Amino acid sequence: MSYLIKTMEQHRCGSEEEAKELIQKAKDGGTLVKYSSELKEIKSKGEVIDAYYRVTLVKQFTNEREPEDQISVKYEVLGGNFEWR
């Protein structure tokens, strides 16, 4: 039997406000143990052509030494051309 202990998710947010909202939502979920938000800039010839926030969320679901809960995480593709590999 295997137990899902912890996950790390990275999200791309278009604004600082969107990043803060995502972090707050994760905090409200009760499984968040660590997070970070970093402004990323895409440059061309030294000029910023795009910017976004990369938000990293680390969620812990059960104790590694004495796991109690079996967790199943499901992902849903909402748009685009993503294919599972």
C-alpha positions as a Python dict, from the first residue, in 0.01 Angstrom:
ca = {
    (1, 'M'): (0, 0, 0),
    (2, 'S'): (131, 347, -80),
    (3, 'Y'): (46, 677, 83),
    (4, 'L'): (63, 1019, -77),
    (5, 'I'): (267, 1220, 173),
    (6, 'K'): (338, 1551, 4),
    (7, 'T'): (305, 1733, -329),
    (8, 'M'): (474, 2036, -482),
    (9, 'E'): (278, 2244, -734),
    (10, 'Q'): (402, 2531, -947),
    (11, 'H'): (154, 2779, -1092),
    (12, 'R'): (192, 3072, -1329),
    (13, 'C'): (-11, 3378, -1227),
    (14, 'G'): (-58, 3690, -1435),
    (15, 'S'): (-46, 3935, -1143),
    (16, 'E'): (71, 3970, -784),
    (17, 'E'): (-291, 3988, -668),
    (18, 'E'): (-373, 3661, -844),
    (19, 'A'): (-68, 3500, -679),
    (20, 'K'): (-177, 3622, -334),
    (21, 'E'): (-530, 3488, -391),
    (22, 'L'): (-393, 3147, -492),
    (23, 'I'): (-172, 3131, -181),
    (24, 'Q'): (-461, 3235, 46),
    (25, 'K'): (-688, 2970, -107),
    (26, 'A'): (-420, 2706, -45),
    (27, 'K'): (-379, 2826, 317),
    (28, 'D'): (-754, 2796, 369),
    (29, 'G'): (-738, 2435, 245),
    (30, 'G'): (-539, 2332, 552),
    (31, 'T'): (-267, 2123, 386),
    (32, 'L'): (-19, 2399, 289),
    (33, 'V'): (319, 2366, 466),
    (34, 'K'): (536, 2593, 248),
    (35, 'Y'): (490, 2845, -31),
    (36, 'S'): (680, 3100, -235),
    (37, 'S'): (603, 3359, -502),
    (38, 'E'): (861, 3491, -747),
    (39, 'L'): (831, 3756, -1016),
    (40, 'K'): (969, 3623, -1345),
    (41, 'E'): (1051, 3851, -1637),
    (42, 'I'): (1094, 3746, -1998),
    (43, 'K'): (1341, 3967, -2177),
    (44, 'S'): (1436, 4020, -2538),
    (45, 'K'): (1744, 4226, -2620),
    (46, 'G'): (1756, 4351, -2260),
    (47, 'E'): (1396, 4473, -2261),
    (48, 'V'): (1118, 4314, -2054),
    (49, 'I'): (855, 4182, -2294),
    (50, 'D'): (646, 3982, -2045),
    (51, 'A'): (622, 3924, -1670),
    (52, 'Y'): (440, 3676, -1448),
    (53, 'Y'): (453, 3530, -1097),
    (54, 'R'): (561, 3172, -1036),
    (55, 'V'): (390, 3042, -722),
    (56, 'T'): (519, 2724, -558),
    (57, 'L'): (293, 2543, -312),
    (58, 'V'): (400, 2247, -98),
    (59, 'K'): (109, 2053, 51),
    (60, 'Q'): (140, 1774, 309),
    (61, 'F'): (-143, 1525, 345),
    (62, 'T'): (-29, 1276, 610),
    (63, 'N'): (261, 1196, 842),
    (64, 'E'): (544, 1010, 667),
    (65, 'R'): (644, 802, 971),
    (66, 'E'): (291, 699, 1064),
    (67, 'P'): (61, 762, 768),
    (68, 'E'): (-306, 761, 855),
    (69, 'D'): (-485, 886, 546),
    (70, 'Q'): (-487, 755, 192),
    (71, 'I'): (-516, 1046, -49),
    (72, 'S'): (-602, 1044, -418),
    (73, 'V'): (-533, 1356, -624),
    (74, 'K'): (-703, 1408, -959),
    (75, 'Y'): (-605, 1660, -1225),
    (76, 'E'): (-837, 1797, -1491),
    (77, 'V'): (-729, 1959, -1817),
    (78, 'L'): (-952, 2264, -1868),
    (79, 'G'): (-825, 2374, -2207),
    (80, 'G'): (-539, 2362, -2451),
    (81, 'N'): (-373, 2065, -2617),
    (82, 'F'): (-218, 1891, -2316),
    (83, 'E'): (-150, 1517, -2350),
    (84, 'W'): (-44, 1287, -2063),
    (85, 'R'): (298, 1139, -2128),
}
